[in-house]
Amino acid sequence: MSTNKSCCNNQEATDETSTELVSEQSCCGNIVEENNAITEKENENSCCSNQKEANNISSELENDQIRHAVRENYKKYALSSDGNESCCGSKADVSLQFGYSIEDLASIPAGANLGLGCGNPQAIADLKTGEVVVDLGSGGGFDCFLAAKQVGETGKVIGVDMTPEMISKARSNANKGNFTNVEFRLGEIENLPVANDVVDVIMSNCVINLSPNKGQVFKEAFRILKNDGRLAISDIVLTNNLPEHIRKDIAMYSGCISGASPINELEKLLENAGFVDIKIEPKDESREFIKDWAPGTKIEDYIISSTIQARKRV
Ligand SMILES: C[S@@+](CC[C@H](N)C(=O)[O-])C[C@H]1O[C@@H](n2cnc3c(N)ncnc32)[C@H](O)[C@@H]1O
């Protein structure tokens, strides 16, 4: 996605969203920035257990502040017009760059494609008739509707998004398109509103970089997947340390830039969650559209769109 369509507009950090992402020191050791959220380093010192608990609470609050800013940003997109025009060309043009076909775009309800993705998870999902699919951060329902056609009436697609206005928009789109095998649920991807061991495929398009707790997202993904279930994700990853002013800018965070994590960190988090067959592949061609996300910052030298695949095997 582009940062608040920042390819044409200036970054609009409102007072509410301009919170700096700061790091602190505590009596129990360093509080370090991880995924741009404040988290506490492991420390066994028992004299600090109260402090540790307090730090955990403050880190949850910090994560909530981040989610609040992200939600406010995407609420604006959900409430914007259903037209096909984005700031720098049509949303269809951008989607064609990601590998969606003209037929794909013609087959979904108008207004479902908000031009907020950064890749094409359908291309790696290999969806089959009858499969159960969950889309993390489903936005206007774009990938859900395409997946619904692939899995057919015997399959099911569940979109999860934490922005109420996005969920309303996606439900209205489902209604317009008479989709009976798609459902949209309001919720956080760190706390998925889905039962254990029921999902064949988890897709996501440019969302996990926005989570202040990516380890928890992968744990939840693992929980809801059936044995042998798979991840098919397109997302932004970090290739170089970001300059501090970008790293601490919440508008850049909401714009899918400063929340990105390096590949080795994501691999570790996936492994810790229990996944196997982990494959993260950067897409060099994505620098072409990423450069327009924050003109003048050379942002394409720091982040790249990648596919993320993995499997649950127990
Ligand atoms: C960049 S948009 C991508 C939307 C959609 N996947 C697409 O390609 O059009 C990010 C979406 O993820 C949602 N989101 C961000 N963080 C989330 C979280 N922690 N839990 C649930 N939804 C989240 C936002 O509300 C927004 O709709």
The ligand as a Tripos MOL2 file, in Angstrom:
@<TRIPOS>MOLECULE
LIG
   27    29     1     0     0
SMALL
NO_CHARGES

@<TRIPOS>ATOM
      1 C1         -2.7630   -1.9730    4.1100 C.3       1 LIG1
      2 S1         -4.4330   -2.3870    4.4340 S.3       1 LIG1
      3 C2         -4.5930   -3.8760    3.4690 C.3       1 LIG1
      4 C3         -6.0390   -4.2550    3.2080 C.3       1 LIG1
      5 C4         -6.2300   -5.4730    2.3030 C.3       1 LIG1
      6 N1         -5.4630   -6.6050    2.7350 N.3       1 LIG1
      7 C5         -5.9040   -5.1250    0.8800 C.2       1 LIG1
      8 O1         -4.9340   -5.6630    0.3270 O.co2     1 LIG1
      9 O2         -6.6340   -4.3240    0.3050 O.co2     1 LIG1
     10 C6         -4.3350   -2.9900    6.0870 C.3       1 LIG1
     11 C7         -5.6500   -3.4950    6.6770 C.3       1 LIG1
     12 O3         -5.3340   -4.2720    7.8330 O.3       1 LIG1
     13 C8         -6.1060   -3.8710    8.9350 C.3       1 LIG1
     14 N2         -5.2620   -4.0830   10.1330 N.ar      1 LIG1
     15 C9         -4.1020   -3.4810   10.4310 C.ar      1 LIG1
     16 N3         -3.6020   -3.9420   11.5740 N.ar      1 LIG1
     17 C10        -4.4690   -4.8920   12.0250 C.ar      1 LIG1
     18 C11        -4.5140   -5.7390   13.1850 C.ar      1 LIG1
     19 N4         -3.5600   -5.6930   14.1060 N.pl3     1 LIG1
     20 N5         -5.5750   -6.5640   13.3190 N.ar      1 LIG1
     21 C12        -6.5660   -6.5950   12.3730 C.ar      1 LIG1
     22 N6         -6.5800   -5.8110   11.2850 N.ar      1 LIG1
     23 C13        -5.5520   -4.9720   11.0900 C.ar      1 LIG1
     24 C14        -6.4660   -2.4190    8.6640 C.3       1 LIG1
     25 O4         -7.6570   -2.0500    9.3100 O.3       1 LIG1
     26 C15        -6.5980   -2.4080    7.1390 C.3       1 LIG1
     27 O5         -7.9000   -2.6980    6.7180 O.3       1 LIG1
@<TRIPOS>BOND
     1     1     2 1
     2     2     3 1
     3     2    10 1
     4     3     4 1
     5     4     5 1
     6     5     6 1
     7     5     7 1
     8     7     8 2
     9     7     9 1
    10    10    11 1
    11    11    12 1
    12    11    26 1
    13    12    13 1
    14    13    14 1
    15    13    24 1
    16    14    15 ar
    17    14    23 ar
    18    15    16 ar
    19    16    17 ar
    20    17    18 ar
    21    17    23 ar
    22    18    19 1
    23    18    20 ar
    24    20    21 ar
    25    21    22 ar
    26    22    23 ar
    27    24    25 1
    28    24    26 1
    29    26    27 1
@<TRIPOS>SUBSTRUCTURE
     1 LIG1         1 GROUP 0 **** ****
